[in-house]
Amino acid sequence: MDRAIAEKILSAANECSRKIDESVGLLRKMGHNNEELATYGKYAGKVMSGIFQNITAPIYEEHPDLAPDWYRQMNEKRPTRRTKE
């Protein structure tokens, strides 16, 4: 993926995740019951996870310089996969 496009997609993905996270906080502030908040939070988490796993992380893998420090450090500690020859 072209780097300029990757930067734009990362920006959009991060904005989506931020807004979803804010919406969970908004429900919490408004005093919604625990069951409703738990259900909403569960699905909001699934959406944010999907954004990260399917959009953000693949871009970080292709363009490591766009990845935040915590992501690069996490990957330095991750064991490498061995492939069969």
Legacy VTK file of the C-alpha trace (Angstrom):
# vtk DataFile Version 3.0
C-alpha trace
ASCII
DATASET POLYDATA
POINTS 85 float
0.000 0.000 0.000
1.220 3.449 -0.842
2.531 5.227 2.259
0.398 8.357 1.784
-2.744 6.237 1.539
-1.651 4.200 4.561
-1.285 7.415 6.585
-4.788 8.562 5.631
-6.308 5.172 6.443
-4.506 5.072 9.812
-5.813 8.515 10.634
-9.385 7.472 9.814
-9.071 4.179 11.718
-7.667 5.933 14.791
-10.440 8.531 14.673
-13.085 5.795 14.475
-11.604 3.964 17.439
-11.360 7.188 19.444
-15.011 8.046 18.784
-16.170 4.563 19.716
-14.164 4.729 22.935
-15.673 8.139 23.719
-19.170 6.755 23.174
-18.580 4.102 25.840
-17.463 6.824 28.239
-20.538 8.881 27.370
-22.860 5.999 28.287
-20.981 5.522 31.526
-21.297 9.242 32.392
-25.004 9.217 31.597
-25.473 6.479 34.174
-26.764 3.730 31.899
-27.386 0.472 33.699
-24.570 -2.018 33.962
-26.176 -4.570 31.640
-26.706 -2.060 28.837
-23.228 -0.625 29.299
-21.661 -4.093 29.355
-23.450 -5.109 26.152
-22.540 -1.898 24.364
-18.976 -2.074 25.624
-18.645 -5.674 24.429
-19.670 -4.819 20.882
-17.741 -1.556 20.829
-14.666 -3.560 21.835
-15.269 -6.027 19.018
-15.456 -3.184 16.495
-12.281 -1.576 17.832
-10.519 -4.937 17.822
-11.578 -5.514 14.226
-10.265 -2.115 13.201
-6.934 -2.834 14.858
-6.483 -6.413 13.652
-7.700 -5.908 10.095
-6.669 -2.348 9.288
-4.181 -0.821 11.713
-1.845 -3.740 12.452
-1.401 -4.761 8.790
-0.421 -1.175 7.957
2.044 -1.152 10.857
3.534 -4.392 9.524
3.951 -2.956 6.040
5.117 0.479 7.245
6.846 -0.062 10.631
7.883 3.580 10.791
4.184 4.525 11.092
3.738 2.263 14.121
3.839 3.746 17.613
6.706 2.801 19.921
4.558 0.450 22.024
3.687 -1.586 18.916
7.289 -1.859 17.744
8.457 -2.828 21.232
5.716 -5.467 21.491
6.792 -6.972 18.176
10.469 -7.008 19.152
9.567 -9.279 22.087
7.308 -11.537 20.006
8.963 -14.795 18.944
9.451 -15.142 15.225
7.565 -17.831 13.385
9.529 -20.650 11.920
8.544 -21.718 8.462
8.924 -25.218 7.081
11.528 -25.530 4.422
LINES 1 86
85 0 1 2 3 4 5 6 7 8 9 10 11 12 13 14 15 16 17 18 19 20 21 22 23 24 25 26 27 28 29 30 31 32 33 34 35 36 37 38 39 40 41 42 43 44 45 46 47 48 49 50 51 52 53 54 55 56 57 58 59 60 61 62 63 64 65 66 67 68 69 70 71 72 73 74 75 76 77 78 79 80 81 82 83 84
